Amino acid sequence: MTKSFIKTRLERLEQNRLIGKPGLSMNEIRDSQVKVRFTENESDLLTLVSQKMGQPKAVISNVLMMDAIIDLLASDDQLCEEVMQAWAEDKRPTLDFFSEINARATETRDFFDGECRRVESRRVDDIARLQMAKGE
């Protein structure tokens, strides 16, 4: 996880909260809720983290969950391709953090000394555009 991404997302969510629903386009309003269950100790830890960061638990949970999804997609090429293809097929908009998936995917991953691997940039936006152009 990158602290700068988390901080930027927290700031954006805080601005959105201050602006309120009338000031945001409908696609930027977080109006969907997902129930997340924690053990008592996990909840206590989340409460402590949220207090220390001065953010509500729901906001911290949102940011950390999105950050974990970004890490997951950046580390699994096949899953990323499948998710992005399904996203494009549904004609969903490019989310502001898709570029973060690209950035993390191009980072060096657990290379061993003397190991040779082909390194290529996998651009989520390019994958979606190519798939849409092919009519997939």
N, C-alpha and C positions, 0 to 999 in steps of 0.2 A: 504494500500500500504506500502511496505517496502522500506525505503530509501536506504538500502544496495543493494537491488535488482536493484533499479533504477540506482544507481551509477555504479554498475557493468555492467549493460547493456549499459549505456552511454559510459563507457570506452571501452567496446568491439566494439560498433558501431564506435567510434572514431578511434580505431585501424584498423578496416576494411576499413574505409574511407581513412586512410593514406596508407594502403597497396595497395588499388586499385583493380580493377577487375582482372588483371593478377595474383595477389597473392592469390586469394580466389578460393575455389571450387565453382562450379556453384550454389550449394544449399545454399551458404552463401551470395550470392550477392542479395541485395535488388533491384531487377529490376522491381518489380510490384508496380504500383501506385494505391492508393485508394483516390478518391476525398472526402475530408471531408469539410463540410460547417460549418462555425461559424457565429454567429452574430458579428457585428462590435465590441461590447464590449468584447465578448469572445476572438476574435482575438487579440484585444489590450492586454488583460490579458495574453494570450499565448505569445505574442511578449515580454511583460515585463518579464515573467518568463524565456523565452529562453535567453534574454539578460543578466539577472542576473546570469543564470547558464552557460553562455558562450557557448551555444549550438544552432544550427539552429532550427527553429520552427518545421521542418519536423522530426528531430531526437527526439525532446522532445515529439512530437505527437506520434511517433512510440512507444517510451518507455512507455509512459503513457497509450496508448491504449492496449499494450500487458499486462501491469500490471493490468489494469482493467479486461481484459479477464481472467487472472490468478485468480483474486479475485472472479469473477463470477463463474468460474468452481469449485473453491475450496469451494464455499458456496452453490452450488446446485448439490448434488450427482447425481440426475437423468440426468440433463443436461450434466454433466461431463461424465457420462457413455455413453450417446448417442453420444456425440462428439468424445470421444476416440474410440468408436466402429466404427463409420464411418471413422475416421482417419486410424484405423488399417485395415479396409476393403479396403481402397484405397491404402494400403501398403505404407503409408507415413512414413518418418523417425521420430524417437523420437526427439523432439526439445529440445534444451538445457535448456529451462525453465520449462519443464514438472515436474521436481523434485520440483520446487517451488510450483506448484499446490498441490503436495502431502504434502509439508511442511505446507502450509497454511490450508489445509483441516483438518489436525490433531490438529490445534490450538483450544483451548477452545473457544466455541462460545456461548455467551449470556446465560450462565447457571444461573438458579435462585437458591437461597439458598434452600437447601434441595431437590432439584430436582435430580433424578437419571436418567442417560442416559447411554446407552451402547456406549462406545467410541472404535472405531476401525479405524485402519489405512487403508485408501483407496489409494492404490498405482496405479497411472495411468499406469505405465509401466507394472505392473502385470496384470491389467485388459486387456490391449492390447495383452499381451502375451497369456493369457488364451483364449481370443477370437480367436486369430490366431490359437492356438493349437486345439481348438474345430472345426475349419474350418468355423467359423461364418463370 
